[in-house]
Amino acid sequence: MPSSARAKDPQPVGVDENAYLRASGQHPTLHPTGIADLSPDRPARLLDVLAGTVLAAWLAQRDQQWKAQISTASLDPFRGHATAMARRLPDTVRVLDLVDVVKVGLTCVDDVPARRADRRQPQRRGPNPK
């Protein structure tokens, strides 16, 4: 199917992988990759769902006109997505998606020494008793 039939005129795109169907004795955890049009003048829409992390191959199938209009890509922290974007869409600005920015920020706050000490004494608040 031509790329224009499924993904007409996106400008920013979002790429995210999600764990689906947790691993069992019969199969590994699956990680499908979703690609969404995040154009600001219309509701977000799903462009495609890929089996696994094959973003580079998917981008290679898009025509040059489609690729040229992608201005920004919101990515999850999976390094493979950033690498695929850098190779296939080198002029596209790559940013970390908001959910992952918040997660990284909260992880940093949790690693602050005072916060670690406070977690060891969860019932105590305020100054030390004398």
LUMNULO-250981 format. One record per residue (C-alpha): residue number from 1; residue in three letters; y negated, z, x. Coordinates in nm, 2 decimals, always signed. Layout:
# residues N
+-----+---------+--------+--------+--------+
! num ! residuo !     yy !     zz !     xx !
+-----+---------+--------+--------+--------+
! NUM !     Ala !      Y !      Z !      X !
...
+-----+---------+--------+--------+--------+
# end
This chain:
# residues 130
+-----+---------+--------+--------+--------+
! num ! residuo !     yy !     zz !     xx !
+-----+---------+--------+--------+--------+
!   1 !     Met !  +0.00 !  +0.00 !  +0.00 !
!   2 !     Pro !  -0.34 !  -0.08 !  +0.14 !
!   3 !     Ser !  -0.54 !  +0.22 !  +0.24 !
!   4 !     Ser !  -0.83 !  +0.13 !  +0.01 !
!   5 !     Ala !  -0.60 !  +0.16 !  -0.29 !
!   6 !     Arg !  -0.53 !  +0.53 !  -0.23 !
!   7 !     Ala !  -0.83 !  +0.64 !  -0.03 !
!   8 !     Lys !  -1.15 !  +0.45 !  -0.12 !
!   9 !     Asp !  -1.47 !  +0.55 !  +0.07 !
!  10 !     Pro !  -1.40 !  +0.90 !  +0.19 !
!  11 !     Gln !  -1.65 !  +1.04 !  +0.44 !
!  12 !     Pro !  -1.54 !  +1.38 !  +0.54 !
!  13 !     Val !  -1.17 !  +1.45 !  +0.52 !
!  14 !     Gly !  -0.97 !  +1.77 !  +0.53 !
!  15 !     Val !  -0.63 !  +1.80 !  +0.70 !
!  16 !     Asp !  -0.41 !  +2.10 !  +0.66 !
!  17 !     Glu !  -0.04 !  +2.18 !  +0.70 !
!  18 !     Asn !  +0.13 !  +2.45 !  +0.50 !
!  19 !     Ala !  +0.47 !  +2.62 !  +0.53 !
!  20 !     Tyr !  +0.69 !  +2.52 !  +0.24 !
!  21 !     Leu !  +1.05 !  +2.61 !  +0.17 !
!  22 !     Arg !  +1.11 !  +2.88 !  +0.42 !
!  23 !     Ala !  +1.40 !  +2.84 !  +0.67 !
!  24 !     Ser !  +1.75 !  +2.93 !  +0.57 !
!  25 !     Gly !  +2.09 !  +2.87 !  +0.72 !
!  26 !     Gln !  +2.09 !  +2.52 !  +0.57 !
!  27 !     His !  +1.74 !  +2.39 !  +0.67 !
!  28 !     Pro !  +1.43 !  +2.47 !  +0.88 !
!  29 !     Thr !  +1.09 !  +2.57 !  +0.73 !
!  30 !     Leu !  +0.92 !  +2.25 !  +0.62 !
!  31 !     His !  +0.55 !  +2.19 !  +0.71 !
!  32 !     Pro !  +0.40 !  +1.91 !  +0.50 !
!  33 !     Thr !  +0.05 !  +1.79 !  +0.59 !
!  34 !     Gly !  -0.20 !  +1.73 !  +0.32 !
!  35 !     Ile !  -0.50 !  +1.50 !  +0.36 !
!  36 !     Ala !  -0.80 !  +1.53 !  +0.12 !
!  37 !     Asp !  -1.12 !  +1.35 !  +0.06 !
!  38 !     Leu !  -1.40 !  +1.61 !  +0.09 !
!  39 !     Ser !  -1.70 !  +1.38 !  +0.01 !
!  40 !     Pro !  -1.98 !  +1.61 !  -0.11 !
!  41 !     Asp !  -2.09 !  +1.39 !  -0.41 !
!  42 !     Arg !  -1.75 !  +1.42 !  -0.60 !
!  43 !     Pro !  -1.47 !  +1.66 !  -0.65 !
!  44 !     Ala !  -1.22 !  +1.69 !  -0.36 !
!  45 !     Arg !  -0.92 !  +1.47 !  -0.41 !
!  46 !     Leu !  -0.58 !  +1.45 !  -0.24 !
!  47 !     Leu !  -0.53 !  +1.13 !  -0.04 !
!  48 !     Asp !  -0.18 !  +1.18 !  +0.08 !
!  49 !     Val !  +0.09 !  +1.44 !  +0.16 !
!  50 !     Leu !  +0.29 !  +1.37 !  +0.48 !
!  51 !     Ala !  +0.64 !  +1.49 !  +0.56 !
!  52 !     Gly !  +0.58 !  +1.70 !  +0.87 !
!  53 !     Thr !  +0.30 !  +1.66 !  +1.12 !
!  54 !     Val !  +0.27 !  +1.28 !  +1.15 !
!  55 !     Leu !  -0.11 !  +1.25 !  +1.12 !
!  56 !     Ala !  -0.15 !  +1.02 !  +1.42 !
!  57 !     Ala !  +0.09 !  +0.76 !  +1.27 !
!  58 !     Trp !  -0.08 !  +0.79 !  +0.93 !
!  59 !     Leu !  -0.42 !  +0.73 !  +1.08 !
!  60 !     Ala !  -0.29 !  +0.43 !  +1.28 !
!  61 !     Gln !  -0.20 !  +0.27 !  +0.95 !
!  62 !     Arg !  -0.56 !  +0.29 !  +0.82 !
!  63 !     Asp !  -0.78 !  -0.02 !  +0.87 !
!  64 !     Gln !  -1.08 !  +0.00 !  +1.10 !
!  65 !     Gln !  -1.33 !  -0.01 !  +0.82 !
!  66 !     Trp !  -1.17 !  +0.30 !  +0.66 !
!  67 !     Lys !  -1.16 !  +0.48 !  +0.99 !
!  68 !     Ala !  -1.53 !  +0.39 !  +1.07 !
!  69 !     Gln !  -1.66 !  +0.57 !  +0.76 !
!  70 !     Ile !  -1.49 !  +0.91 !  +0.84 !
!  71 !     Ser !  -1.78 !  +1.13 !  +0.97 !
!  72 !     Thr !  -1.62 !  +1.47 !  +0.98 !
!  73 !     Ala !  -1.27 !  +1.62 !  +0.97 !
!  74 !     Ser !  -1.20 !  +1.98 !  +0.86 !
!  75 !     Leu !  -0.88 !  +2.08 !  +1.04 !
!  76 !     Asp !  -0.65 !  +2.38 !  +1.06 !
!  77 !     Pro !  -0.59 !  +2.53 !  +1.41 !
!  78 !     Phe !  -0.27 !  +2.32 !  +1.47 !
!  79 !     Arg !  -0.35 !  +2.15 !  +1.80 !
!  80 !     Gly !  -0.16 !  +1.83 !  +1.70 !
!  81 !     His !  -0.41 !  +1.75 !  +1.42 !
!  82 !     Ala !  -0.70 !  +1.78 !  +1.66 !
!  83 !     Thr !  -0.52 !  +1.56 !  +1.92 !
!  84 !     Ala !  -0.44 !  +1.30 !  +1.66 !
!  85 !     Met !  -0.80 !  +1.29 !  +1.54 !
!  86 !     Ala !  -0.94 !  +1.27 !  +1.89 !
!  87 !     Arg !  -0.71 !  +0.97 !  +1.97 !
!  88 !     Arg !  -0.74 !  +0.78 !  +1.64 !
!  89 !     Leu !  -1.09 !  +0.88 !  +1.53 !
!  90 !     Pro !  -1.28 !  +0.96 !  +1.85 !
!  91 !     Asp !  -1.63 !  +0.96 !  +1.70 !
!  92 !     Thr !  -1.54 !  +1.19 !  +1.41 !
!  93 !     Val !  -1.67 !  +1.55 !  +1.43 !
!  94 !     Arg !  -1.38 !  +1.79 !  +1.41 !
!  95 !     Val !  -1.44 !  +2.14 !  +1.26 !
!  96 !     Leu !  -1.22 !  +2.43 !  +1.19 !
!  97 !     Asp !  -1.17 !  +2.49 !  +0.81 !
!  98 !     Leu !  -1.34 !  +2.79 !  +0.65 !
!  99 !     Val !  -1.03 !  +2.99 !  +0.58 !
! 100 !     Asp !  -0.92 !  +2.97 !  +0.94 !
! 101 !     Val !  -1.27 !  +3.06 !  +1.07 !
! 102 !     Val !  -1.26 !  +3.38 !  +0.85 !
! 103 !     Lys !  -0.90 !  +3.46 !  +0.97 !
! 104 !     Val !  -1.00 !  +3.42 !  +1.34 !
! 105 !     Gly !  -1.31 !  +3.64 !  +1.28 !
! 106 !     Leu !  -1.12 !  +3.91 !  +1.11 !
! 107 !     Thr !  -0.85 !  +3.91 !  +1.38 !
! 108 !     Cys !  -1.13 !  +3.96 !  +1.64 !
! 109 !     Val !  -1.27 !  +4.25 !  +1.44 !
! 110 !     Asp !  -0.92 !  +4.41 !  +1.42 !
! 111 !     Asp !  -0.89 !  +4.39 !  +1.80 !
! 112 !     Val !  -1.21 !  +4.60 !  +1.86 !
! 113 !     Pro !  -1.10 !  +4.93 !  +2.03 !
! 114 !     Ala !  -1.28 !  +5.15 !  +1.78 !
! 115 !     Arg !  -1.10 !  +4.97 !  +1.50 !
! 116 !     Arg !  -0.76 !  +5.02 !  +1.66 !
! 117 !     Ala !  -0.84 !  +5.40 !  +1.70 !
! 118 !     Asp !  -0.94 !  +5.42 !  +1.34 !
! 119 !     Arg !  -0.62 !  +5.26 !  +1.23 !
! 120 !     Arg !  -0.42 !  +5.53 !  +1.41 !
! 121 !     Gln !  -0.59 !  +5.79 !  +1.19 !
! 122 !     Pro !  -0.61 !  +5.62 !  +0.85 !
! 123 !     Gln !  -0.70 !  +5.93 !  +0.65 !
! 124 !     Arg !  -0.99 !  +6.05 !  +0.86 !
! 125 !     Arg !  -1.34 !  +5.93 !  +0.81 !
! 126 !     Gly !  -1.68 !  +6.04 !  +0.96 !
! 127 !     Pro !  -1.75 !  +6.25 !  +1.27 !
! 128 !     Asn !  -1.49 !  +6.45 !  +1.45 !
! 129 !     Pro !  -1.45 !  +6.80 !  +1.30 !
! 130 !     Lys !  -1.56 !  +7.09 !  +1.53 !
+-----+---------+--------+--------+--------+
# end
